[in-house]
Amino acid sequence: MRFLSEDNLSNAIILTSFFIITSLMLFTGYFFISKQYDTMEREIIETKNRLHDLRKEQIVREVEAVVDFIEFKKSTLKSMDIEELTKLQDEILEWIPTIRFGSPKDNYIFVYQVYDLRGGDFFAKMIINPNRPDLVGKFISDSYKDAEGVQFRKIALEGIRQKGDAFVTYMYKKPGSQTLNPKITYFY
């Protein structure tokens, strides 16, 4: 009994056509789906980058608004005597820790008083940090590392020395959380 005979030729053609069409559909489907995954991965990366850039823009706007407000308050002083400047400084030290921005309103501004832009164990003193009040008034080191070993303060100081400001991303645990999250910080 032969596979291809006049009796089963039409069945062989149908079966072969079915096999070819099914193979082509599977190949085309696989190719289409793999391209869709590649496109989705690319779009996810682009979306993350856009979100990162938008966060950076938001942080800069907030910091610039605070600096502009402080400059405005300084310009309204009647005189530059020590008493008025101290009063303004106290007002600002009370106001900045209350600033929250972003969605949800969990972003904040912290302030260092920098003594040495070259860095070191006592390069700055923490003046304001709403999420770390235990550091306020204490000297901080540029060799401090985040949970992944990134010395983000050294990176920030290098950026400030080179350009006058710096963005640094490092890992951070929010108060009351055990989860590490990337934090974007703008040093100005």
Salt bridges, closest charged atoms under 4 A:
GLU91 OE2 - LYS73 NZ 3.15
ASP106 OD2 - LYS174 NZ 2.55
ASP116 OD1 - ARG118 NE 3.06
ASP134 OD2 - ARG132 NH2 2.79
ASP142 OD2 - LYS154 NZ 3.36
GLU158 OE1 - ARG161 NH2 2.66
